[in-house]
Amino acid sequence: MRKALVGIVLAASLPFAMSGAALAGAVFSDGTFDLTNYSESSPYYSTSTATFSQCASCGLPGTALDIKSTVTDPFGVYAQGFVNNTFTYDPATQGTITGISASVDKDISVTYGGIGFTNTFHPLILQDGNYYLASIHLPNFNLPDGGGSTGFESASGSLIASDFQKYDFTTGSFVTGTPDFSGDQMWFGLAQISGSATGSLEVYYDNLSLAIETPEPISLSVFGAGLAAAAAMRRRRKRAV
């Protein structure tokens, strides 16, 4: 009877032990962008101005984050981070992060055209008072003279700690440093960095998703060790009998 029970337990655990994929430690998503859930970094402006709001009907579908920036110089830059206060993860209690799968829907509209534009989604981490940004690139685009809209496009990518780089919003520049995926508590969100020719640029974000991945709790080697231990236990019981 004991042998049968051991066999049942091991057979039941086998599919779980054989899993090769990392497990989702947490999945954060936002399809409404209620700004009462967000904290903003200090904005960086260089010959530009910007405003942001929750747009009631410009999402995919429904509400979305609407960021408008106006550039008064061909080399103007605007940068700001948006941290969702409910998107929090503590590696000390929830497990070391092995990776982050990030995605968002993004639409860009400009009032000028005839030049090429880059298009990037910047997932954001706030840890120990520092901001870290990753860069997931969408296809570059070129709108005709007079401007237009790209329409919503999906950006997604799998990220590890070294994909994030420390960003200083007081100077509008990347600096040395990466987040600690096994360190202190983190908060997540996204950042907008706009650099363009003279004119206005409007960006809509919707359906933000961040899946935090952690190591699987049991590996094949652990399973093998458990199997060997069960066999040794059976042998000892036989000798005792």
C-alpha positions in Angstrom: 0.0 0.0 0.0 2.8 2.4 0.8 4.5 1.7 -2.5 1.3 2.5 -4.3 0.9 5.7 -2.5 4.5 6.8 -3.3 3.9 6.0 -6.9 0.7 8.1 -7.0 2.4 11.1 -5.4 5.4 10.9 -7.8 3.2 10.5 -10.8 1.0 13.4 -9.8 4.1 15.6 -9.4 5.7 14.6 -12.6 4.0 17.1 -15.0 4.7 19.9 -12.6 8.4 18.9 -12.2 8.8 18.5 -16.0 7.7 22.1 -16.7 10.6 24.0 -18.4 9.0 27.5 -18.4 9.5 30.2 -15.8 6.5 30.9 -13.7 4.7 34.2 -13.5 5.4 35.7 -10.2 2.9 38.5 -10.9 1.1 39.9 -13.9 0.3 43.6 -14.0 -2.0 45.1 -16.6 -3.8 48.4 -17.2 -6.3 49.1 -19.9 -7.8 52.3 -18.4 -4.9 54.5 -17.2 -6.7 56.0 -14.2 -4.1 58.6 -13.3 -5.1 58.4 -9.6 -3.1 55.1 -9.6 0.0 56.8 -11.0 2.9 58.9 -9.7 5.0 60.9 -12.2 8.7 61.6 -12.2 9.9 65.2 -12.5 9.6 66.0 -16.2 12.6 66.9 -18.3 12.1 69.7 -20.9 14.4 71.1 -23.5 12.7 73.7 -25.6 9.5 71.8 -25.3 6.3 71.7 -23.1 4.0 68.8 -22.4 0.7 67.8 -20.7 -0.8 64.4 -20.0 -4.3 63.1 -19.2 -6.6 60.1 -19.2 -8.3 60.3 -22.6 -11.9 59.1 -22.5 -12.2 57.7 -26.0 -8.8 57.4 -27.7 -7.8 54.0 -26.4 -8.0 50.5 -27.9 -10.8 50.6 -26.9 -12.0 53.1 -24.3 -9.7 55.2 -22.1 -6.0 55.6 -22.6 -3.0 57.7 -21.5 -2.7 60.8 -23.7 0.6 62.7 -23.7 0.8 65.9 -25.7 4.2 67.6 -26.3 5.0 70.8 -28.2 8.5 71.4 -29.4 9.7 74.9 -30.1 13.1 73.9 -31.4 14.2 71.2 -33.9 16.2 69.5 -31.1 13.7 69.8 -28.3 13.2 66.9 -25.9 10.6 66.0 -23.3 10.9 63.0 -21.0 8.7 61.8 -18.1 8.1 58.6 -16.2 4.7 57.2 -15.1 4.8 54.7 -12.2 1.7 52.7 -11.3 1.5 52.6 -7.5 -0.3 49.3 -7.7 2.3 47.6 -9.8 4.7 46.6 -7.0 6.8 43.5 -6.5 9.2 42.6 -3.7 11.9 39.9 -4.7 12.7 39.3 -1.0 9.2 37.9 -0.3 8.0 36.9 -3.8 11.1 35.5 -5.4 14.0 36.7 -7.6 12.9 38.0 -11.0 14.3 36.1 -14.0 12.7 38.2 -16.6 9.9 40.6 -17.5 7.5 40.2 -20.5 6.3 43.7 -21.4 3.8 44.9 -23.9 1.7 48.0 -24.8 -0.4 49.4 -27.6 0.9 52.8 -28.8 -0.4 55.4 -31.3 1.6 58.5 -32.4 0.1 61.6 -34.0 2.1 64.6 -35.3 1.3 67.9 -36.9 4.3 67.8 -39.3 5.8 65.2 -41.5 8.1 64.4 -44.4 10.8 63.2 -42.0 11.6 59.9 -40.4 10.6 59.1 -36.8 11.8 56.5 -34.4 9.2 54.7 -32.2 10.1 53.2 -28.9 8.3 51.7 -25.9 10.1 52.3 -22.6 9.0 50.0 -19.7 10.0 51.5 -16.4 11.2 50.3 -13.0 11.5 52.4 -9.9 13.7 50.9 -7.2 15.4 52.6 -4.3 14.5 56.0 -5.6 16.1 55.3 -9.0 14.4 55.0 -12.4 15.4 52.4 -14.9 14.2 52.2 -18.5 14.3 49.5 -21.1 13.8 50.1 -24.9 11.5 48.0 -27.0 11.6 49.3 -30.6 8.6 49.5 -33.0 9.2 50.0 -36.7 10.3 53.5 -37.6 7.8 55.5 -39.6 7.6 58.4 -42.0 4.4 60.5 -42.3 3.7 62.7 -45.2 4.0 66.5 -45.0 1.3 67.9 -42.7 1.6 64.9 -40.4 -0.9 62.2 -39.5 -1.1 59.2 -37.2 0.5 55.8 -37.1 -2.5 54.1 -35.6 -2.2 51.7 -32.7 0.7 49.3 -33.0 1.7 46.7 -30.5 5.1 46.6 -28.9 6.3 43.7 -26.9 9.5 42.1 -25.6 11.2 39.9 -23.1 13.6 41.7 -20.8 16.3 40.9 -18.3 17.9 43.1 -15.7 20.7 44.3 -18.1 18.1 45.5 -20.6 17.2 48.2 -18.1 19.5 51.3 -17.7 19.3 54.0 -15.1 17.7 57.2 -16.3 18.1 60.6 -14.8 15.0 62.7 -15.5 16.7 65.9 -14.2 19.2 65.8 -17.1 17.2 63.8 -19.6 19.9 61.2 -20.0 20.8 57.5 -19.4 23.5 56.9 -16.8 25.4 53.9 -15.5 23.3 51.4 -13.4 20.8 48.5 -13.7 18.1 47.3 -11.3 18.6 44.5 -8.9 16.2 41.7 -9.7 16.8 40.0 -6.4 17.0 43.3 -4.4 14.5 45.7 -2.8 10.9 46.4 -3.7 10.1 47.6 -7.2 7.3 49.6 -8.9 6.6 49.4 -12.6 5.2 51.6 -15.3 6.4 53.3 -18.5 8.2 56.4 -19.7 7.7 58.8 -22.6 10.8 60.3 -24.3 9.9 62.7 -27.1 12.5 64.3 -29.4 11.3 65.8 -32.6 11.2 68.7 -35.0 9.3 71.9 -34.3 5.6 71.2 -33.9 3.3 69.1 -31.7 3.3 65.4 -31.0 0.7 63.3 -29.3 1.1 59.8 -28.0 -1.6 57.4 -26.8 -0.8 54.3 -24.6 -3.2 51.6 -23.9 -3.3 47.9 -22.6 0.0 48.0 -20.7 1.0 44.6 -19.5 4.0 43.5 -17.4 4.5 39.8 -16.5 7.1 39.2 -13.8 8.8 35.8 -14.2 10.4 33.9 -11.4 12.3 30.5 -11.4 10.2 27.4 -11.4 10.0 26.0 -7.9 11.2 22.5 -8.7 13.6 21.3 -11.4 14.3 17.9 -13.0 17.4 17.5 -10.8 15.3 18.0 -7.7 12.7 15.6 -9.0 15.4 13.0 -9.6 16.8 13.5 -6.1 13.3 13.0 -4.7 12.8 9.8 -6.7 16.1 8.4 -5.5 15.2 9.2 -1.9 11.8 7.4 -2.2 13.6 4.3 -3.6 16.1 4.3 -0.7 13.2 4.6 1.8 11.5 1.6 0.2 14.8 -0.4 0.5 15.2 0.5 4.2 11.6 -0.5 4.9 12.2 -3.9 3.2 15.3 -4.5 5.4 13.4 -3.5 8.5 10.6 -6.0 7.7 
